[in-house]
Amino acid sequence: MNIASTLLLAFAMSTDAFAAAVGKGATLHRPHLREALKTGLIFGVIEALTPLIGWALGKAATQYVASWDHWIAFGLLFILGARMIKAGFSKPQQQEVEKPNSHSFWVLAVTGFATSMDAMAVGAGLAFIDVNIFSTAATIGLATMLMVTIGVMLGRVLGATIGKRAEIAGGVILIGVGTAILAEHLGYLS
């Protein structure tokens, strides 16, 4: 994978966390930058660790699926992208309750883990292609930290609508990256 693909993948992986962060920001009573940075750091660390776990699991299976590994990477990215697009078009949940000033570490960690399950699946798919998983995972973590920090602050002003649109864009990007991996392995891209 080249640098452009890695950056696209990293930002695509961070869009569901961004959408969740916009929602978190919208549910807080005027979140401050410190709260946004804390949320970004928690999500970023989790999002950087989960592709490593998926990659390790995928590497364990590599010898059994080497002849069709590019199809696995494509399939996982396509399914995850389609799921993100579907979630982006779903109606947001309406909640009117008193807004807290911050979220607890555990609420943020559980939300971060829930939004990083797709990163684990992507990590498993990346085990089948030639990629430096450590730099890719770090890039995903940094992109997520940045996007979540921005998302919390945007949620303060814009609400959850922009998060849904970002999730749709992230899904489209994942499908594009999966298609590029498949095309490269089939010889269409050199």
LINNORCOR-V146623 format. One record per residue. N is the residue number from 1. D_CENTER is the distance of its C-alpha to the mean C-alpha in Angstrom with 1 decimal. Layout:
BEGIN
((N;D_CENTER) (N;D_CENTER))
END
This chain:
BEGIN
((1;17.5) (2;18.5) (3;17.2) (4;16.3) (5;14.2) (6;12.5) (7;11.9) (8;10.8) (9;8.3) (10;7.0) (11;7.1) (12;5.8) (13;2.4) (14;3.5) (15;5.5) (16;5.4) (17;5.9) (18;8.2) (19;9.9) (20;10.6) (21;11.9) (22;14.0) (23;15.4) (24;16.1) (25;17.8) (26;19.7) (27;21.0) (28;22.3) (29;25.7) (30;25.2) (31;22.5) (32;23.5) (33;21.7) (34;22.2) (35;20.3) (36;17.4) (37;17.4) (38;17.7) (39;14.7) (40;12.6) (41;14.1) (42;13.5) (43;9.8) (44;9.7) (45;12.0) (46;10.4) (47;7.0) (48;9.7) (49;11.9) (50;10.2) (51;9.9) (52;13.5) (53;14.6) (54;13.4) (55;15.1) (56;18.2) (57;18.5) (58;18.1) (59;20.7) (60;23.1) (61;23.1) (62;23.4) (63;27.2) (64;27.3) (65;25.2) (66;25.8) (67;27.4) (68;24.6) (69;21.5) (70;20.4) (71;20.6) (72;18.4) (73;15.6) (74;16.3) (75;16.5) (76;13.3) (77;11.3) (78;13.7) (79;13.5) (80;9.8) (81;10.2) (82;13.3) (83;12.0) (84;9.6) (85;12.7) (86;14.9) (87;13.2) (88;13.4) (89;17.0) (90;17.8) (91;20.0) (92;18.8) (93;20.6) (94;23.6) (95;24.4) (96;27.3) (97;28.0) (98;28.9) (99;26.1) (100;25.7) (101;25.6) (102;22.7) (103;20.5) (104;21.3) (105;19.4) (106;19.2) (107;17.8) (108;15.0) (109;14.5) (110;14.5) (111;12.1) (112;9.7) (113;10.4) (114;10.2) (115;6.6) (116;5.9) (117;8.3) (118;6.5) (119;5.7) (120;9.4) (121;10.4) (122;9.2) (123;11.1) (124;14.0) (125;14.1) (126;14.2) (127;17.2) (128;19.2) (129;19.2) (130;20.4) (131;17.7) (132;17.8) (133;15.1) (134;16.0) (135;15.5) (136;12.3) (137;10.9) (138;12.6) (139;11.2) (140;7.5) (141;9.0) (142;11.2) (143;9.0) (144;7.0) (145;10.7) (146;12.0) (147;9.9) (148;10.4) (149;14.0) (150;14.6) (151;13.2) (152;15.6) (153;18.4) (154;17.9) (155;17.8) (156;21.2) (157;22.6) (158;20.9) (159;19.7) (160;17.0) (161;17.8) (162;15.9) (163;12.6) (164;13.4) (165;14.1) (166;10.9) (167;9.1) (168;11.9) (169;11.6) (170;8.0) (171;9.5) (172;12.5) (173;11.0) (174;9.6) (175;13.1) (176;14.7) (177;13.3) (178;14.4) (179;17.7) (180;18.3) (181;18.0) (182;20.4) (183;22.7) (184;22.9) (185;24.0) (186;26.4) (187;28.0) (188;27.2) (189;25.4) (190;27.1))
END
